[in-house]
Amino acid sequence: MSLRWCYWLLVMVFYTPVLVAEAQLPKIAADFETVVITGNQQQTYQWHFWRGDNFVETENLNEHSGEAWTKSANGLISYQQISHSSQQILDYLPADLDAIGLTLNWRGIACLIDMQAFQVTGEQMLFKQKAIDYQQQSADGLLEMTWLSNDQIPAFIKRSQQNYTQTTRLTALYPLAESPWPYQRSRNYQVIDFADIGDKEDDEFIKTMAHKIKGIHRH
């Protein structure tokens, strides 16, 4: 890893990563690995990420599940929780998201992180493009990130707190048209509307998804 430490230590400034207009975000397919360490326990997750003009989709390979977000022409966001193993979808309309108080930021969804002021710590080349290293210290702990300027996606994110570390690394990156993994496979899955889940408490899919369902308060 080639870092220009001397130069960057001399000119450390607070800097917001350079962003392009949302309409110009590159269409990409990416593979990530996330490692979560809590005390002496470690969990590893492999997941895919796809970004198009008006959609973002992820797939958790460990759980055969996924999430999908779609932005309409007027900027409204819809959300889906997907079970690939049972081929079912829990569908949230914009009104459902408003009703449960879930505010979604399309930039944060499309870029995997809500951009704030970071401190520049270095520069390197990753995935054949310039990558800028940043960090941010707050009451929530230390956040470190390496940002790919061309593809507008993090190549590395690390969140550190006492006895807890979550590290996500980009392991593969392709143009969306060349994605080696199929996406939007759920178009023919059975759809359950979020507004109807109160009538489907005995549904096996709902039972399986209960701990993940947003806006549901359980004892």
C-alpha positions as CSV (number, residue, x, y, z in Angstrom):
1,M,0.0,0.0,0.0
2,S,1.6,3.2,-1.2
3,L,0.7,6.1,1.1
4,R,2.1,9.6,0.9
5,W,2.2,10.0,4.7
6,C,4.7,12.9,4.9
7,Y,2.8,15.1,2.5
8,W,-0.7,14.4,4.0
9,L,0.4,14.8,7.6
10,L,1.6,18.3,6.7
11,V,-1.6,19.4,5.0
12,M,-4.3,17.5,7.0
13,V,-7.6,19.3,6.5
14,F,-11.2,18.4,7.0
15,Y,-12.5,17.5,3.6
16,T,-15.7,16.1,2.2
17,P,-15.1,13.4,-0.5
18,V,-15.6,14.6,-4.0
19,L,-19.0,13.6,-5.2
20,V,-20.6,13.5,-8.6
21,A,-24.2,14.2,-9.4
22,E,-26.5,11.3,-8.6
23,A,-27.5,11.0,-12.2
24,Q,-23.8,10.5,-13.1
25,L,-23.1,7.8,-10.5
26,P,-21.3,4.9,-12.3
27,K,-23.4,1.8,-12.8
28,I,-21.4,-0.9,-11.0
29,A,-21.4,-4.4,-9.6
30,A,-19.2,-5.1,-6.5
31,D,-18.4,-7.8,-4.1
32,F,-17.7,-7.0,-0.4
33,E,-16.5,-8.9,2.6
34,T,-17.5,-7.6,6.1
35,V,-15.8,-8.9,9.3
36,V,-17.5,-8.1,12.6
37,I,-15.4,-8.7,15.8
38,T,-17.2,-8.4,19.1
39,G,-15.0,-9.3,22.0
40,N,-13.5,-12.7,21.1
41,Q,-16.2,-13.5,18.6
42,Q,-15.8,-13.0,14.8
43,Q,-18.4,-13.2,12.1
44,T,-17.7,-12.9,8.3
45,Y,-20.2,-11.9,5.7
46,Q,-19.8,-12.0,1.9
47,W,-22.2,-9.8,-0.1
48,H,-22.8,-8.4,-3.5
49,F,-23.8,-4.8,-4.4
50,W,-25.4,-3.5,-7.6
51,R,-26.1,0.1,-8.5
52,G,-28.0,1.3,-11.6
53,D,-29.6,4.6,-12.6
54,N,-32.5,4.3,-10.2
55,F,-32.0,1.1,-8.2
56,V,-29.6,-0.3,-5.7
57,E,-29.6,-4.0,-4.7
58,T,-27.6,-6.1,-2.2
59,E,-27.4,-9.8,-1.6
60,N,-26.1,-11.4,1.6
61,L,-24.6,-14.7,0.4
62,N,-24.4,-16.2,3.9
63,E,-28.2,-15.8,4.5
64,H,-29.4,-16.0,0.9
65,S,-31.3,-12.8,1.5
66,G,-31.1,-9.3,0.1
67,E,-32.4,-5.8,0.0
68,A,-33.4,-3.5,-2.9
69,W,-34.1,0.2,-3.2
70,T,-35.8,1.9,-6.1
71,K,-36.1,5.7,-6.7
72,S,-39.0,7.0,-8.7
73,A,-38.9,9.9,-11.2
74,N,-40.2,12.2,-8.5
75,G,-37.5,11.1,-6.0
76,L,-39.6,8.8,-3.8
77,I,-37.9,5.7,-2.5
78,S,-39.3,2.2,-2.3
79,Y,-37.7,-0.6,-0.4
80,Q,-37.8,-4.4,-0.4
81,Q,-36.5,-7.2,1.9
82,I,-35.8,-10.3,-0.2
83,S,-35.6,-14.0,0.7
84,H,-34.0,-15.8,-2.2
85,S,-34.3,-19.2,-0.5
86,S,-38.1,-18.9,-0.3
87,Q,-38.5,-16.6,-3.3
88,Q,-40.5,-14.0,-1.4
89,I,-40.4,-10.3,-1.0
90,L,-41.6,-7.9,1.8
91,D,-42.4,-4.7,-0.1
92,Y,-42.4,-1.2,1.5
93,L,-44.0,1.6,-0.4
94,P,-42.8,5.2,0.3
95,A,-45.9,5.7,2.4
96,D,-45.0,2.7,4.5
97,L,-41.5,4.0,5.1
98,D,-43.0,7.4,6.2
99,A,-45.4,5.6,8.5
100,I,-42.7,3.8,10.4
101,G,-40.5,6.9,10.5
102,L,-37.7,5.5,8.3
103,T,-36.0,8.3,6.4
104,L,-33.9,7.1,3.5
105,N,-31.0,9.1,1.9
106,W,-30.5,8.0,-1.7
107,R,-26.9,9.2,-1.8
108,G,-26.2,7.2,1.3
109,I,-27.8,4.1,-0.1
110,A,-26.1,4.4,-3.5
111,C,-22.7,5.1,-2.1
112,L,-23.0,2.9,1.0
113,I,-22.1,5.7,3.4
114,D,-23.5,9.1,4.4
115,M,-20.9,11.7,3.4
116,Q,-19.7,14.0,6.2
117,A,-16.5,15.9,6.8
118,F,-13.6,13.5,7.0
119,Q,-9.9,14.1,7.6
120,V,-7.6,13.2,4.7
121,T,-4.8,10.8,5.8
122,G,-3.4,9.4,2.5
123,E,-3.7,8.5,-1.1
124,Q,-3.1,5.3,-3.1
125,M,-4.1,3.5,-6.2
126,L,-6.8,0.8,-6.0
127,F,-8.8,-0.9,-8.7
128,K,-6.9,1.1,-11.3
129,Q,-8.0,4.4,-10.0
130,K,-7.1,7.0,-7.3
131,A,-8.3,6.2,-3.8
132,I,-8.3,8.7,-1.0
133,D,-7.9,7.6,2.7
134,Y,-10.0,9.4,5.3
135,Q,-10.8,9.1,8.9
136,Q,-13.3,10.6,11.4
137,Q,-13.2,10.5,15.2
138,S,-16.4,11.0,17.1
139,A,-18.2,10.0,20.3
140,D,-19.2,6.8,18.4
141,G,-15.6,5.8,17.8
142,L,-13.2,5.9,14.9
143,L,-14.4,5.7,11.3
144,E,-11.8,5.0,8.6
145,M,-12.6,4.9,4.9
146,T,-10.8,4.6,1.5
147,W,-12.9,6.2,-1.2
148,L,-12.7,5.4,-4.9
149,S,-13.0,8.7,-6.7
150,N,-14.0,7.4,-10.1
151,D,-16.6,4.8,-9.1
152,Q,-17.9,6.7,-6.1
153,I,-17.8,3.8,-3.7
154,P,-15.8,2.9,-0.6
155,A,-13.1,0.3,-1.1
156,F,-12.6,0.0,2.7
157,I,-14.7,1.1,5.7
158,K,-13.6,0.4,9.3
159,R,-15.6,1.3,12.4
160,S,-13.9,0.9,15.7
161,Q,-15.3,1.1,19.2
162,Q,-14.4,-0.5,22.5
163,N,-14.6,-4.3,22.1
164,Y,-16.2,-3.9,18.6
165,T,-14.7,-3.6,15.1
166,Q,-16.5,-3.8,11.8
167,T,-14.4,-3.9,8.7
168,T,-15.8,-4.0,5.1
169,R,-13.5,-4.5,2.1
170,L,-14.2,-4.3,-1.6
171,T,-12.9,-7.5,-3.1
172,A,-14.2,-7.2,-6.8
173,L,-15.5,-4.4,-9.0
174,Y,-17.1,-4.5,-12.4
175,P,-19.2,-2.3,-14.7
176,L,-22.9,-3.2,-14.1
177,A,-23.2,-4.6,-17.7
178,E,-20.4,-7.0,-16.9
179,S,-21.7,-8.2,-13.6
180,P,-20.6,-11.9,-13.1
181,W,-23.5,-12.3,-10.6
182,P,-27.2,-12.2,-11.6
183,Y,-29.2,-9.4,-10.1
184,Q,-32.9,-8.4,-10.0
185,R,-33.7,-12.1,-9.8
186,S,-36.7,-11.4,-7.5
187,R,-39.0,-9.9,-10.2
188,N,-41.1,-13.1,-10.2
189,Y,-41.0,-13.7,-6.4
190,Q,-44.2,-13.7,-4.3
191,V,-44.7,-10.2,-2.9
192,I,-46.2,-9.4,0.5
193,D,-47.1,-5.8,1.2
194,F,-45.8,-4.4,4.4
195,A,-49.2,-3.0,5.1
196,D,-50.6,-6.5,5.1
197,I,-48.2,-8.2,7.5
198,G,-50.6,-7.8,10.5
199,D,-52.9,-10.3,8.8
200,K,-50.1,-12.8,8.1
201,E,-48.6,-13.4,11.5
202,D,-48.7,-17.2,10.9
203,D,-47.0,-17.0,7.6
204,E,-43.7,-18.8,7.7
205,F,-41.9,-16.2,5.6
206,I,-43.0,-13.4,8.0
207,K,-41.9,-15.5,11.0
208,T,-38.5,-15.9,9.4
209,M,-38.2,-12.3,8.6
210,A,-39.7,-11.0,11.9
211,H,-36.4,-10.0,13.4
212,K,-35.4,-8.0,10.3
213,I,-38.7,-6.3,9.7
214,K,-38.3,-2.5,10.1
215,G,-40.8,-0.7,12.1
216,I,-42.1,-3.7,14.0
217,H,-41.9,-3.5,17.8
218,R,-41.7,-6.9,19.5
219,H,-41.5,-8.0,23.1
